[in-house]
Amino acid sequence: MKLLVVIVNYRTARLTIDCLQSLAAEGALPVGGRVVVTDNASGDDSVATIQAAIDAHGWGAWASLMPLPKNGGFAYGNNAAIRAARESDDPPEYVWLLNSDTLVHPGAVQTLITYLERHPTVGMVGSRLEDPDGTPQCSVFRFPSLLSELDEALRVGFVHRLLVNHVILRPIPTEACPADWVAGASLLVRREVFDAIGLLDEGYFLYYEEVDFCLRAARANWPCAYEPASRVVHLVGQSSGVTVRDQALPRRPRYWFDSRRRYFLLNHGRLFTAVLDAVWASAFLVGRTLLRLRRKPIFDPPQLWRDYVRHSVFVRGFGL
């Protein structure tokens, strides 16, 4: 198999069908490509609705549905399809992780495949994600660090300017380039990466799993890249509801904090995570105070500082 495309569905049947429709367009899916939609026990009519769409449109030659017994999160949903394909008689050369809330431009995945074929030492490559009107989204990042967490919590202009080369968000590149990590909404991974580091870590329910995967791959000498010539529309936050644009930010769910602490504990250790938690909590209070003194608007999710502290190693300890 040349290509396996994995789409994880959880109560987003209409979005998933729209994504499949974009893949059905001429030139969207290369010859030899297969799509597996895994359903994370949605508990609604997703399985019946998606299967009916596959049957009605005649997509069965290249698309199939894999209902799963539980909602185990993003990594779990992807791994189910990847594991089955890797254990088959015809394992894929490439795996494309694709969000259900995406619409694929023709040639998007072939552009990613071509990039990896031309760069044999690169392990994975991500697309340019964009709004429906073509506006590019931030989808190429630096790995989180103590300095990036300080900047994010403090939100002081001159400090940000001093730390600009350490912040997680990078300016949106216009040309293909190396990246620490890219958004998992459209990420093509070569087979050898899974051979070297295994599948995604199912200890993450949602968020940080692609950061962890890219970091593990980089440490195994399979770095990541970004290819903006591959274009994918991303309907931001529609599949998770955590980062929906143009709406008041909801309170961050527990699994976001669980994923954050797991990432830092596994990849940087206990002492680093403790220092990080202390720096973030202190810097956030300073930054919030300065915002209020300057009468600046505050757009934080509700109870953000309290939730950070409640989920810090000082309250929850070092267990995963």
LOPAKE-117622 format. One record per residue (C-alpha): residue in three letters; residue number from 0; x, y, z. Coordinates in Angstrom, 1 decimal, decimal comma, always signed. Example, Ala and Ser with C-alpha at 12.3 -4.5 7.8 and 13.67 -1.06 7.14 Angstrom:
% LOPAKE-117622
+------+------+--------+--------+--------+
! resn ! resi !     xx !     yy !     zz !
+------+------+--------+--------+--------+
!  ALA !    0 !  +12,3 !   -4,5 !   +7,8 !
!  SER !    1 !  +13,7 !   -1,1 !   +7,1 !
+------+------+--------+--------+--------+
END
This chain:
% LOPAKE-117622
+------+------+--------+--------+--------+
! resn ! resi !     xx !     yy !     zz !
+------+------+--------+--------+--------+
!  MET !    0 !   +0,0 !   +0,0 !   +0,0 !
!  LYS !    1 !   +1,4 !   +3,4 !   -1,0 !
!  LEU !    2 !   -0,7 !   +5,5 !   +1,4 !
!  LEU !    3 !   -3,0 !   +5,1 !   +4,3 !
!  VAL !    4 !   -5,1 !   +8,1 !   +5,3 !
!  VAL !    5 !   -6,6 !   +8,0 !   +8,8 !
!  ILE !    6 !   -9,5 !  +10,2 !   +9,8 !
!  VAL !    7 !  -10,7 !  +10,0 !  +13,4 !
!  ASN !    8 !  -14,4 !  +10,7 !  +13,9 !
!  TYR !    9 !  -16,1 !  +11,6 !  +17,2 !
!  ARG !   10 !  -19,6 !  +13,0 !  +16,7 !
!  THR !   11 !  -18,6 !  +14,9 !  +13,6 !
!  ALA !   12 !  -20,2 !  +12,8 !  +10,9 !
!  ARG !   13 !  -21,1 !  +15,7 !   +8,6 !
!  LEU !   14 !  -17,6 !  +17,1 !   +8,8 !
!  THR !   15 !  -16,1 !  +13,7 !   +8,1 !
!  ILE !   16 !  -18,3 !  +13,2 !   +5,1 !
!  ASP !   17 !  -17,3 !  +16,6 !   +3,8 !
!  CYS !   18 !  -13,7 !  +15,6 !   +4,2 !
!  LEU !   19 !  -14,2 !  +12,4 !   +2,3 !
!  GLN !   20 !  -16,0 !  +14,3 !   -0,4 !
!  SER !   21 !  -12,9 !  +16,5 !   -0,8 !
!  LEU !   22 !  -10,7 !  +13,4 !   -1,0 !
!  ALA !   23 !  -13,1 !  +12,0 !   -3,7 !
!  ALA !   24 !  -12,3 !  +15,0 !   -5,9 !
!  GLU !   25 !  -10,1 !  +14,3 !   -8,9 !
!  GLY !   26 !   -6,4 !  +14,5 !   -8,0 !
!  ALA !   27 !   -7,0 !  +14,5 !   -4,2 !
!  LEU !   28 !   -6,1 !  +10,9 !   -3,5 !
!  PRO !   29 !   -3,2 !   +9,3 !   -5,3 !
!  VAL !   30 !   -3,4 !   +5,9 !   -6,9 !
!  GLY !   31 !   -2,9 !   +3,2 !   -4,3 !
!  GLY !   32 !   -4,3 !   +5,4 !   -1,5 !
!  ARG !   33 !   -6,7 !   +4,0 !   +1,1 !
!  VAL !   34 !   -8,8 !   +5,9 !   +3,7 !
!  VAL !   35 !   -9,9 !   +4,5 !   +7,0 !
!  VAL !   36 !  -12,3 !   +6,4 !   +9,2 !
!  THR !   37 !  -12,2 !   +5,3 !  +12,8 !
!  ASP !   38 !  -15,1 !   +6,1 !  +14,9 !
!  ASN !   39 !  -14,3 !   +6,6 !  +18,6 !
!  ALA !   40 !  -17,6 !   +5,2 !  +19,9 !
!  SER !   41 !  -19,4 !   +8,4 !  +19,1 !
!  GLY !   42 !  -22,7 !   +7,1 !  +20,6 !
!  ASP !   43 !  -24,8 !   +8,9 !  +18,0 !
!  ASP !   44 !  -25,6 !   +8,1 !  +14,5 !
!  SER !   45 !  -22,1 !   +8,7 !  +13,2 !
!  VAL !   46 !  -21,4 !   +5,1 !  +12,1 !
!  ALA !   47 !  -24,6 !   +4,7 !  +10,2 !
!  THR !   48 !  -24,4 !   +8,1 !   +8,6 !
!  ILE !   49 !  -20,8 !   +7,8 !   +7,5 !
!  GLN !   50 !  -21,3 !   +4,2 !   +6,2 !
!  ALA !   51 !  -24,4 !   +5,3 !   +4,3 !
!  ALA !   52 !  -22,4 !   +8,1 !   +2,7 !
!  ILE !   53 !  -19,6 !   +5,7 !   +1,7 !
!  ASP !   54 !  -22,1 !   +3,3 !   +0,1 !
!  ALA !   55 !  -24,2 !   +6,0 !   -1,6 !
!  HIS !   56 !  -21,2 !   +7,7 !   -3,2 !
!  GLY !   57 !  -19,5 !   +4,5 !   -4,2 !
!  TRP !   58 !  -16,4 !   +5,3 !   -2,1 !
!  GLY !   59 !  -16,0 !   +1,8 !   -0,9 !
!  ALA !   60 !  -13,2 !   +1,0 !   -3,3 !
!  TRP !   61 !  -10,9 !   +3,4 !   -1,4 !
!  ALA !   62 !  -12,6 !   +4,2 !   +1,9 !
!  SER !   63 !  -13,8 !   +2,1 !   +4,9 !
!  LEU !   64 !  -15,1 !   +2,6 !   +8,4 !
!  MET !   65 !  -13,7 !   +1,1 !  +11,5 !
!  PRO !   66 !  -16,0 !   +1,5 !  +14,6 !
!  LEU !   67 !  -14,0 !   +1,3 !  +17,9 !
!  PRO !   68 !  -15,2 !   +0,1 !  +21,3 !
!  LYS !   69 !  -14,4 !   +3,2 !  +23,2 !
!  ASN !   70 !  -13,5 !   +6,9 !  +22,9 !
!  GLY !   71 !   -9,8 !   +6,6 !  +23,7 !
!  GLY !   72 !   -8,8 !   +9,9 !  +22,2 !
!  PHE !   73 !   -6,9 !  +11,1 !  +19,1 !
!  ALA !   74 !   -3,9 !   +8,9 !  +19,4 !
!  TYR !   75 !   -6,0 !   +5,8 !  +20,1 !
!  GLY !   76 !   -8,2 !   +6,5 !  +17,1 !
!  ASN !   77 !   -5,3 !   +6,9 !  +14,8 !
!  ASN !   78 !   -3,3 !   +3,9 !  +16,2 !
!  ALA !   79 !   -6,2 !   +1,5 !  +15,6 !
!  ALA !   80 !   -6,1 !   +2,0 !  +11,9 !
!  ILE !   81 !   -2,3 !   +2,3 !  +11,7 !
!  ARG !   82 !   -1,7 !   -0,8 !  +13,7 !
!  ALA !   83 !   -4,1 !   -2,9 !  +11,6 !
!  ALA !   84 !   -2,5 !   -1,7 !   +8,4 !
!  ARG !   85 !   +1,0 !   -2,3 !   +9,6 !
!  GLU !   86 !   +0,1 !   -5,8 !  +10,6 !
!  SER !   87 !   -1,4 !   -6,6 !   +7,2 !
!  ASP !   88 !   +0,3 !   -8,2 !   +4,2 !
!  ASP !   89 !   +0,6 !   -4,8 !   +2,5 !
!  PRO !   90 !   +1,7 !   -2,2 !   +5,1 !
!  PRO !   91 !   +1,6 !   +1,4 !   +3,9 !
!  GLU !   92 !   +4,7 !   +3,3 !   +2,9 !
!  TYR !   93 !   +3,2 !   +6,5 !   +4,2 !
!  VAL !   94 !   +0,5 !   +7,4 !   +6,8 !
!  TRP !   95 !   -1,5 !  +10,6 !   +6,5 !
!  LEU !   96 !   -3,1 !  +11,8 !   +9,7 !
!  LEU !   97 !   -6,0 !  +14,0 !   +8,6 !
!  ASN !   98 !   -8,5 !  +15,7 !  +10,9 !
!  SER !   99 !  -12,2 !  +15,2 !  +10,3 !
!  ASP !  100 !  -12,6 !  +19,1 !  +10,2 !
!  THR !  101 !  -10,5 !  +19,5 !   +7,1 !
!  LEU !  102 !  -11,1 !  +19,9 !   +3,4 !
!  VAL !  103 !   -8,3 !  +18,8 !   +1,1 !
!  HIS !  104 !   -7,2 !  +20,7 !   -2,0 !
!  PRO !  105 !   -6,3 !  +18,5 !   -5,0 !
!  GLY !  106 !   -2,7 !  +17,5 !   -4,9 !
!  ALA !  107 !   -2,2 !  +18,2 !   -1,2 !
!  VAL !  108 !   -1,1 !  +14,8 !   -0,2 !
!  GLN !  109 !   +0,9 !  +14,1 !   -3,4 !
!  THR !  110 !   +2,9 !  +17,2 !   -2,6 !
!  LEU !  111 !   +3,7 !  +15,9 !   +0,8 !
!  ILE !  112 !   +4,7 !  +12,5 !   -0,6 !
!  THR !  113 !   +6,9 !  +14,2 !   -3,2 !
!  TYR !  114 !   +8,6 !  +16,2 !   -0,4 !
!  LEU !  115 !   +9,5 !  +13,1 !   +1,6 !
!  GLU !  116 !  +10,7 !  +11,3 !   -1,5 !
!  ARG !  117 !  +13,0 !  +14,2 !   -2,2 !
!  HIS !  118 !  +14,2 !  +14,5 !   +1,4 !
!  PRO !  119 !  +14,9 !  +10,9 !   +2,6 !
!  THR !  120 !  +16,3 !  +12,0 !   +6,0 !
!  VAL !  121 !  +13,0 !  +13,8 !   +6,9 !
!  GLY !  122 !  +10,5 !  +11,7 !   +8,8 !
!  MET !  123 !   +7,3 !  +13,6 !   +8,5 !
!  VAL !  124 !   +5,9 !  +16,7 !   +6,9 !
!  GLY !  125 !   +2,8 !  +18,9 !   +7,5 !
!  SER !  126 !   +0,6 !  +21,0 !   +5,2 !
!  ARG !  127 !   -0,2 !  +24,7 !   +5,1 !
!  LEU !  128 !   -3,5 !  +24,9 !   +7,0 !
!  GLU !  129 !   -5,8 !  +27,7 !   +6,0 !
!  ASP !  130 !   -9,2 !  +29,2 !   +6,6 !
!  PRO !  131 !  -12,0 !  +28,7 !   +4,0 !
!  ASP !  132 !  -11,1 !  +32,0 !   +2,4 !
!  GLY !  133 !   -7,4 !  +31,0 !   +2,0 !
!  THR !  134 !   -6,0 !  +32,9 !   +5,0 !
!  PRO !  135 !   -3,1 !  +30,8 !   +6,3 !
!  GLN !  136 !   -3,2 !  +29,5 !   +9,9 !
!  CYS !  137 !   -0,3 !  +29,0 !  +12,3 !
!  SER !  138 !   +0,6 !  +25,3 !  +11,9 !
!  VAL !  139 !   +4,4 !  +25,2 !  +12,3 !
!  PHE !  140 !   +5,9 !  +25,5 !  +15,8 !
!  ARG !  141 !   +8,9 !  +25,3 !  +18,0 !
!  PHE !  142 !   +9,0 !  +22,8 !  +20,9 !
!  PRO !  143 !   +7,7 !  +24,1 !  +24,2 !
!  SER !  144 !  +10,4 !  +25,2 !  +26,6 !
!  LEU !  145 !  +10,8 !  +27,1 !  +29,9 !
!  LEU !  146 !  +11,2 !  +30,4 !  +28,0 !
!  SER !  147 !   +8,2 !  +29,8 !  +25,8 !
!  GLU !  148 !   +6,0 !  +29,0 !  +28,8 !
!  LEU !  149 !   +7,3 !  +32,1 !  +30,6 !
!  ASP !  150 !   +6,4 !  +34,3 !  +27,6 !
!  GLU !  151 !   +3,0 !  +32,7 !  +27,2 !
!  ALA !  152 !   +2,1 !  +33,3 !  +30,9 !
!  LEU !  153 !   +3,7 !  +36,7 !  +31,3 !
!  ARG !  154 !   +2,4 !  +38,5 !  +28,1 !
!  VAL !  155 !   +4,6 !  +41,5 !  +28,5 !
!  GLY !  156 !   +5,6 !  +43,2 !  +25,2 !
!  PHE !  157 !   +9,3 !  +43,8 !  +25,8 !
!  VAL !  158 !   +9,8 !  +40,3 !  +27,3 !
!  HIS !  159 !   +8,1 !  +38,8 !  +24,2 !
!  ARG !  160 !  +10,4 !  +40,7 !  +21,9 !
!  LEU !  161 !  +13,4 !  +39,4 !  +23,8 !
!  LEU !  162 !  +12,1 !  +35,8 !  +23,6 !
!  VAL !  163 !  +10,7 !  +36,0 !  +20,1 !
!  ASN !  164 !  +13,1 !  +33,2 !  +18,9 !
!  HIS !  165 !  +11,8 !  +30,9 !  +21,7 !
!  VAL !  166 !   +8,0 !  +31,3 !  +21,5 !
!  ILE !  167 !   +6,1 !  +28,3 !  +20,2 !
!  LEU !  168 !   +4,3 !  +30,1 !  +17,4 !
!  ARG !  169 !   +6,6 !  +30,7 !  +14,4 !
!  PRO !  170 !   +5,9 !  +33,3 !  +11,7 !
!  ILE !  171 !   +4,0 !  +31,5 !   +9,0 !
!  PRO !  172 !   +6,6 !  +30,4 !   +6,4 !
!  THR !  173 !   +6,0 !  +30,9 !   +2,7 !
!  GLU !  174 !   +8,5 !  +28,3 !   +1,6 !
!  ALA !  175 !   +9,1 !  +24,7 !   +2,7 !
!  CYS !  176 !  +11,3 !  +24,5 !   +5,8 !
!  PRO !  177 !  +12,4 !  +22,4 !   +8,7 !
!  ALA !  178 !  +10,1 !  +22,5 !  +11,8 !
!  ASP !  179 !  +10,2 !  +21,3 !  +15,4 !
!  TRP !  180 !   +6,6 !  +20,1 !  +15,0 !
!  VAL !  181 !   +3,6 !  +20,8 !  +12,9 !
!  ALA !  182 !   -0,2 !  +20,5 !  +13,5 !
!  GLY !  183 !   -1,5 !  +17,0 !  +13,4 !
!  ALA !  184 !   -4,5 !  +18,1 !  +11,4 !
!  SER !  185 !   -2,6 !  +17,2 !   +8,2 !
!  LEU !  186 !   +0,6 !  +15,3 !   +8,9 !
!  LEU !  187 !   +2,3 !  +12,7 !   +6,6 !
!  VAL !  188 !   +4,6 !  +10,2 !   +8,3 !
!  ARG !  189 !   +6,9 !   +7,7 !   +6,5 !
!  ARG !  190 !   +6,8 !   +4,1 !   +7,5 !
!  GLU !  191 !  +10,3 !   +4,1 !   +9,0 !
!  VAL !  192 !   +9,3 !   +6,6 !  +11,7 !
!  PHE !  193 !   +6,9 !   +4,1 !  +13,1 !
!  ASP !  194 !   +9,5 !   +1,4 !  +12,8 !
!  ALA !  195 !  +11,9 !   +3,5 !  +14,9 !
!  ILE !  196 !   +9,7 !   +5,0 !  +17,6 !
!  GLY !  197 !   +6,4 !   +3,1 !  +17,5 !
!  LEU !  198 !   +2,9 !   +4,5 !  +17,3 !
!  LEU !  199 !   +1,4 !   +7,7 !  +18,9 !
!  ASP !  200 !   +1,3 !   +7,6 !  +22,7 !
!  GLU !  201 !   -2,2 !   +6,7 !  +23,7 !
!  GLY !  202 !   -1,6 !   +8,2 !  +27,2 !
!  TYR !  203 !   -2,6 !  +11,5 !  +25,6 !
!  PHE !  204 !   -6,3 !  +11,8 !  +25,2 !
!  LEU !  205 !   -6,2 !  +15,0 !  +23,1 !
!  TYR !  206 !   -3,5 !  +17,7 !  +22,6 !
!  TYR !  207 !   +0,3 !  +17,4 !  +22,8 !
!  GLU !  208 !   +0,3 !  +13,9 !  +21,2 !
!  GLU !  209 !   +1,7 !  +15,3 !  +17,9 !
!  VAL !  210 !   +4,2 !  +17,4 !  +19,8 !
!  ASP !  211 !   +5,4 !  +14,3 !  +21,7 !
!  PHE !  212 !   +5,5 !  +12,2 !  +18,5 !
!  CYS !  213 !   +7,5 !  +14,8 !  +16,6 !
!  LEU !  214 !   +9,9 !  +15,2 !  +19,5 !
!  ARG !  215 !  +10,4 !  +11,4 !  +19,8 !
!  ALA !  216 !  +11,0 !  +11,2 !  +16,1 !
!  ALA !  217 !  +13,5 !  +14,1 !  +16,1 !
!  ARG !  218 !  +15,4 !  +12,3 !  +18,9 !
!  ALA !  219 !  +15,5 !   +9,2 !  +16,7 !
!  ASN !  220 !  +17,0 !  +11,3 !  +13,8 !
!  TRP !  221 !  +13,7 !  +11,6 !  +11,9 !
!  PRO !  222 !  +13,0 !  +15,4 !  +11,9 !
!  CYS !  223 !   +9,9 !  +17,2 !  +10,8 !
!  ALA !  224 !   +9,2 !  +19,7 !   +8,0 !
!  TYR !  225 !   +6,6 !  +22,0 !   +6,7 !
!  GLU !  226 !   +5,5 !  +22,2 !   +3,1 !
!  PRO !  227 !   +3,1 !  +25,1 !   +2,3 !
!  ALA !  228 !   +2,6 !  +24,0 !   -1,3 !
!  SER !  229 !   +0,3 !  +21,3 !   +0,3 !
!  ARG !  230 !   -2,9 !  +23,2 !   +1,2 !
!  VAL !  231 !   -5,7 !  +21,9 !   +3,5 !
!  VAL !  232 !   -8,6 !  +23,9 !   +4,8 !
!  HIS !  233 !   -8,9 !  +23,5 !   +8,5 !
!  LEU !  234 !  -12,2 !  +24,5 !  +10,2 !
!  VAL !  235 !  -10,5 !  +25,4 !  +13,4 !
!  GLY !  236 !  -11,7 !  +23,7 !  +16,6 !
!  GLN !  237 !  -14,8 !  +22,1 !  +15,0 !
!  SER !  238 !  -13,7 !  +18,6 !  +16,0 !
!  SER !  239 !  -12,7 !  +19,4 !  +19,6 !
!  GLY !  240 !  -14,7 !  +22,5 !  +20,5 !
!  VAL !  241 !  -11,7 !  +23,9 !  +22,5 !
!  THR !  242 !  -10,4 !  +26,5 !  +20,1 !
!  VAL !  243 !  -13,4 !  +27,6 !  +18,1 !
!  ARG !  244 !  -12,8 !  +31,0 !  +16,7 !
!  ASP !  245 !  -15,0 !  +34,1 !  +17,1 !
!  GLN !  246 !  -16,5 !  +32,8 !  +20,3 !
!  ALA !  247 !  -15,7 !  +33,3 !  +24,0 !
!  LEU !  248 !  -13,1 !  +30,8 !  +25,0 !
!  PRO !  249 !  -14,5 !  +27,9 !  +27,0 !
!  ARG !  250 !  -12,8 !  +26,6 !  +30,2 !
!  ARG !  251 !  -10,0 !  +24,3 !  +29,3 !
!  PRO !  252 !  -10,8 !  +20,7 !  +29,9 !
!  ARG !  253 !   -9,0 !  +18,4 !  +32,3 !
!  TYR !  254 !   -7,5 !  +16,4 !  +29,5 !
!  TRP !  255 !   -5,7 !  +19,4 !  +28,1 !
!  PHE !  256 !   -3,8 !  +19,8 !  +31,5 !
!  ASP !  257 !   -3,3 !  +16,0 !  +31,7 !
!  SER !  258 !   -1,7 !  +16,1 !  +28,3 !
!  ARG !  259 !   +0,5 !  +19,0 !  +29,1 !
!  ARG !  260 !   +1,9 !  +17,5 !  +32,3 !
!  ARG !  261 !   +2,4 !  +14,2 !  +30,6 !
!  TYR !  262 !   +4,4 !  +15,8 !  +27,9 !
!  PHE !  263 !   +6,8 !  +17,6 !  +30,2 !
!  LEU !  264 !   +7,2 !  +14,8 !  +32,7 !
!  LEU !  265 !   +7,9 !  +12,2 !  +30,0 !
!  ASN !  266 !  +10,2 !  +14,3 !  +27,9 !
!  HIS !  267 !  +11,9 !  +16,6 !  +30,4 !
!  GLY !  268 !  +11,6 !  +15,0 !  +33,8 !
!  ARG !  269 !  +10,3 !  +15,9 !  +37,3 !
!  LEU !  270 !  +12,6 !  +18,8 !  +38,2 !
!  PHE !  271 !  +12,1 !  +20,6 !  +34,9 !
!  THR !  272 !   +8,3 !  +20,2 !  +35,2 !
!  ALA !  273 !   +8,3 !  +21,5 !  +38,8 !
!  VAL !  274 !  +10,3 !  +24,6 !  +37,8 !
!  LEU !  275 !   +8,1 !  +25,1 !  +34,8 !
!  ASP !  276 !   +4,9 !  +25,0 !  +36,8 !
!  ALA !  277 !   +6,3 !  +27,4 !  +39,4 !
!  VAL !  278 !   +7,5 !  +29,8 !  +36,7 !
!  TRP !  279 !   +4,2 !  +29,7 !  +34,8 !
!  ALA !  280 !   +2,0 !  +30,3 !  +37,8 !
!  SER !  281 !   +4,1 !  +33,2 !  +39,1 !
!  ALA !  282 !   +4,5 !  +34,8 !  +35,7 !
!  PHE !  283 !   +0,8 !  +34,5 !  +34,9 !
!  LEU !  284 !   -0,1 !  +36,4 !  +38,1 !
!  VAL !  285 !   +2,4 !  +39,2 !  +37,3 !
!  GLY !  286 !   +1,2 !  +39,4 !  +33,7 !
!  ARG !  287 !   -2,5 !  +39,5 !  +34,7 !
!  THR !  288 !   -1,8 !  +42,2 !  +37,3 !
!  LEU !  289 !   +0,0 !  +44,3 !  +34,7 !
!  LEU !  290 !   -2,9 !  +43,9 !  +32,2 !
!  ARG !  291 !   -5,4 !  +45,1 !  +34,8 !
!  LEU !  292 !   -3,2 !  +48,1 !  +35,8 !
!  ARG !  293 !   -3,0 !  +49,1 !  +32,1 !
!  ARG !  294 !   -6,7 !  +48,5 !  +31,7 !
!  LYS !  295 !   -6,1 !  +46,0 !  +28,9 !
!  PRO !  296 !   -8,7 !  +43,5 !  +27,8 !
!  ILE !  297 !   -8,2 !  +39,9 !  +29,1 !
!  PHE !  298 !   -9,3 !  +37,0 !  +26,9 !
!  ASP !  299 !   -8,2 !  +34,0 !  +29,0 !
!  PRO !  300 !  -10,4 !  +31,0 !  +29,4 !
!  PRO !  301 !  -12,3 !  +31,0 !  +32,7 !
!  GLN !  302 !  -10,4 !  +30,0 !  +35,8 !
!  LEU !  303 !   -7,2 !  +29,4 !  +33,9 !
!  TRP !  304 !   -4,7 !  +30,1 !  +36,7 !
!  ARG !  305 !   -6,7 !  +28,1 !  +39,2 !
!  ASP !  306 !   -6,9 !  +25,1 !  +36,8 !
!  TYR !  307 !   -3,1 !  +25,3 !  +36,1 !
!  VAL !  308 !   -2,3 !  +25,2 !  +39,8 !
!  ARG !  309 !   -4,8 !  +22,4 !  +40,4 !
!  HIS !  310 !   -3,1 !  +20,3 !  +37,8 !
!  SER !  311 !   +0,5 !  +21,3 !  +38,6 !
!  VAL !  312 !   +2,9 !  +18,8 !  +40,1 !
!  PHE !  313 !   +2,7 !  +20,7 !  +43,4 !
!  VAL !  314 !   -1,0 !  +19,6 !  +43,8 !
!  ARG !  315 !   -1,1 !  +16,4 !  +41,8 !
!  GLY !  316 !   +2,4 !  +15,1 !  +42,3 !
!  PHE !  317 !   +4,5 !  +13,4 !  +39,6 !
!  GLY !  318 !   +2,2 !  +10,5 !  +38,6 !
!  LEU !  319 !   +1,0 !  +10,2 !  +35,1 !
+------+------+--------+--------+--------+
END
